[in-house]
């Protein structure tokens, strides 16, 4: 990559490729995360003037991705206003704001956000999502069928944290 940045070319491109290091131990969550990473890399590999349709599809995927996790959280005892869901909401708010900036002429904003997400995602997966995957396993929640083996294992709305050790 060219080390000199121009308005059309960022100086660095964050590299995020799917690997077992990003796995959280739940096959369905890992499949969704792999799709997220692949779409992110596709965005970064696409010239800015061609990114908008891919970005809009990526936003739609991320909305579904986060809704899936939040559905699982609610089904397994998380309060609706838990910090993991709040973190998702903040990311989605930022992602949605990008389209208008792009349409107003900021041709590099999709690249900048995609790079920021490539930096953010590994930590999010390793903390919040891995914690959620462990919680789902502990309460006997099957993410494929979205059912609990024993609903008595879950107390409704008792968890307000992230599903991990910390909310970072």
KOLVOKE-824240 format. One record per residue (C-alpha): y, x, z. Coordinates in steps of 0.1 Angstrom, whole numbers, plus 5000, padded with zeros to 4 digits. Last residue first. Example, Ala and Ser with C-alpha at 12.3 -4.5 7.8 and 13.67 -1.06 7.14 Angstrom:
+-------+------+------+
! north ! east !   up !
+-------+------+------+
!  4989 ! 5137 ! 5071 !
!  4955 ! 5123 ! 5078 !
+-------+------+------+
This chain:
+-------+------+------+
! north ! east !   up !
+-------+------+------+
!  4978 ! 4849 ! 5278 !
!  4967 ! 4819 ! 5298 !
!  4942 ! 4837 ! 5319 !
!  4905 ! 4836 ! 5328 !
!  4897 ! 4813 ! 5300 !
!  4894 ! 4776 ! 5292 !
!  4932 ! 4775 ! 5291 !
!  4940 ! 4759 ! 5324 !
!  4944 ! 4722 ! 5333 !
!  4908 ! 4714 ! 5341 !
!  4899 ! 4683 ! 5360 !
!  4907 ! 4657 ! 5333 !
!  4874 ! 4639 ! 5336 !
!  4847 ! 4656 ! 5358 !
!  4819 ! 4669 ! 5336 !
!  4782 ! 4676 ! 5345 !
!  4777 ! 4638 ! 5348 !
!  4779 ! 4636 ! 5310 !
!  4745 ! 4653 ! 5308 !
!  4735 ! 4668 ! 5274 !
!  4771 ! 4663 ! 5263 !
!  4778 ! 4654 ! 5227 !
!  4799 ! 4668 ! 5199 !
!  4769 ! 4668 ! 5175 !
!  4776 ! 4703 ! 5162 !
!  4796 ! 4714 ! 5193 !
!  4768 ! 4706 ! 5217 !
!  4782 ! 4704 ! 5252 !
!  4759 ! 4715 ! 5280 !
!  4785 ! 4720 ! 5308 !
!  4780 ! 4758 ! 5309 !
!  4779 ! 4761 ! 5271 !
!  4811 ! 4743 ! 5266 !
!  4827 ! 4764 ! 5294 !
!  4815 ! 4796 ! 5277 !
!  4829 ! 4785 ! 5243 !
!  4862 ! 4776 ! 5260 !
!  4865 ! 4810 ! 5276 !
!  4857 ! 4826 ! 5242 !
!  4884 ! 4804 ! 5227 !
!  4911 ! 4812 ! 5253 !
!  4905 ! 4849 ! 5257 !
!  4887 ! 4867 ! 5229 !
!  4898 ! 4841 ! 5203 !
!  4934 ! 4842 ! 5213 !
!  4934 ! 4880 ! 5214 !
!  4919 ! 4883 ! 5180 !
!  4943 ! 4856 ! 5166 !
!  4977 ! 4870 ! 5175 !
!  4979 ! 4901 ! 5152 !
!  4965 ! 4882 ! 5121 !
!  4988 ! 4853 ! 5131 !
!  5018 ! 4876 ! 5131 !
!  5008 ! 4889 ! 5097 !
!  5004 ! 4854 ! 5083 !
!  5039 ! 4845 ! 5098 !
!  5055 ! 4874 ! 5081 !
!  5037 ! 4868 ! 5048 !
!  5047 ! 4831 ! 5048 !
!  5083 ! 4841 ! 5056 !
!  5085 ! 4866 ! 5027 !
!  5100 ! 4843 ! 5001 !
!  5129 ! 4831 ! 5023 !
!  5145 ! 4809 ! 4997 !
!  5152 ! 4775 ! 5012 !
!  5117 ! 4764 ! 5002 !
!  5102 ! 4792 ! 5023 !
!  5124 ! 4782 ! 5053 !
!  5113 ! 4746 ! 5049 !
!  5076 ! 4756 ! 5048 !
!  5078 ! 4779 ! 5078 !
!  5087 ! 4752 ! 5103 !
!  5052 ! 4738 ! 5102 !
!  5036 ! 4771 ! 5112 !
!  5060 ! 4774 ! 5142 !
!  5052 ! 4740 ! 5154 !
!  5015 ! 4746 ! 5149 !
!  5016 ! 4778 ! 5170 !
!  5034 ! 4760 ! 5198 !
!  5010 ! 4731 ! 5197 !
!  4980 ! 4754 ! 5199 !
!  4994 ! 4771 ! 5230 !
!  4999 ! 4737 ! 5246 !
!  4963 ! 4729 ! 5239 !
!  4952 ! 4760 ! 5257 !
!  4977 ! 4753 ! 5285 !
!  4961 ! 4719 ! 5294 !
!  4982 ! 4688 ! 5288 !
!  4953 ! 4665 ! 5280 !
!  4934 ! 4675 ! 5311 !
!  4902 ! 4693 ! 5304 !
!  4869 ! 4678 ! 5315 !
!  4844 ! 4683 ! 5287 !
!  4853 ! 4657 ! 5262 !
!  4890 ! 4665 ! 5264 !
!  4883 ! 4702 ! 5257 !
!  4859 ! 4693 ! 5228 !
!  4886 ! 4672 ! 5212 !
!  4911 ! 4700 ! 5217 !
!  4888 ! 4724 ! 5199 !
!  4885 ! 4701 ! 5170 !
!  4922 ! 4693 ! 5169 !
!  4929 ! 4731 ! 5168 !
!  4907 ! 4736 ! 5137 !
!  4919 ! 4704 ! 5120 !
!  4956 ! 4714 ! 5124 !
!  4946 ! 4750 ! 5113 !
!  4929 ! 4737 ! 5082 !
!  4960 ! 4716 ! 5073 !
!  4982 ! 4747 ! 5079 !
!  4959 ! 4768 ! 5056 !
!  4960 ! 4742 ! 5029 !
!  4999 ! 4742 ! 5031 !
!  4998 ! 4780 ! 5030 !
!  4976 ! 4781 ! 4999 !
!  4999 ! 4756 ! 4981 !
!  5030 ! 4778 ! 4992 !
!  5016 ! 4812 ! 4984 !
!  5021 ! 4816 ! 4947 !
!  5056 ! 4830 ! 4947 !
!  5047 ! 4852 ! 4976 !
!  5019 ! 4871 ! 4957 !
!  4985 ! 4863 ! 4972 !
!  4965 ! 4889 ! 4992 !
!  4981 ! 4879 ! 5025 !
!  4973 ! 4842 ! 5019 !
!  4937 ! 4850 ! 5011 !
!  4935 ! 4870 ! 5043 !
!  4946 ! 4840 ! 5063 !
!  4922 ! 4817 ! 5045 !
!  4893 ! 4841 ! 5053 !
!  4904 ! 4844 ! 5090 !
!  4906 ! 4806 ! 5094 !
!  4873 ! 4801 ! 5077 !
!  4857 ! 4826 ! 5100 !
!  4873 ! 4808 ! 5130 !
!  4858 ! 4775 ! 5119 !
!  4823 ! 4791 ! 5115 !
!  4827 ! 4808 ! 5149 !
!  4836 ! 4775 ! 5165 !
!  4805 ! 4759 ! 5150 !
!  4782 ! 4788 ! 5159 !
!  4794 ! 4792 ! 5195 !
!  4792 ! 4827 ! 5208 !
!  4829 ! 4837 ! 5206 !
!  4826 ! 4858 ! 5175 !
!  4856 ! 4879 ! 5167 !
!  4838 ! 4913 ! 5172 !
!  4810 ! 4900 ! 5150 !
!  4834 ! 4905 ! 5121 !
!  4858 ! 4885 ! 5100 !
!  4886 ! 4906 ! 5086 !
!  4921 ! 4909 ! 5099 !
!  4943 ! 4935 ! 5084 !
!  4980 ! 4932 ! 5091 !
!  5000 ! 4942 ! 5060 !
!  5026 ! 4968 ! 5063 !
!  5059 ! 4976 ! 5045 !
!  5062 ! 4940 ! 5032 !
!  5067 ! 4937 ! 4994 !
!  5091 ! 4914 ! 4977 !
!  5123 ! 4922 ! 4997 !
!  5113 ! 4958 ! 4994 !
!  5094 ! 4979 ! 5019 !
!  5086 ! 5016 ! 5012 !
!  5051 ! 5026 ! 5024 !
!  5035 ! 5012 ! 4992 !
!  5000 ! 5000 ! 5000 !
+-------+------+------+
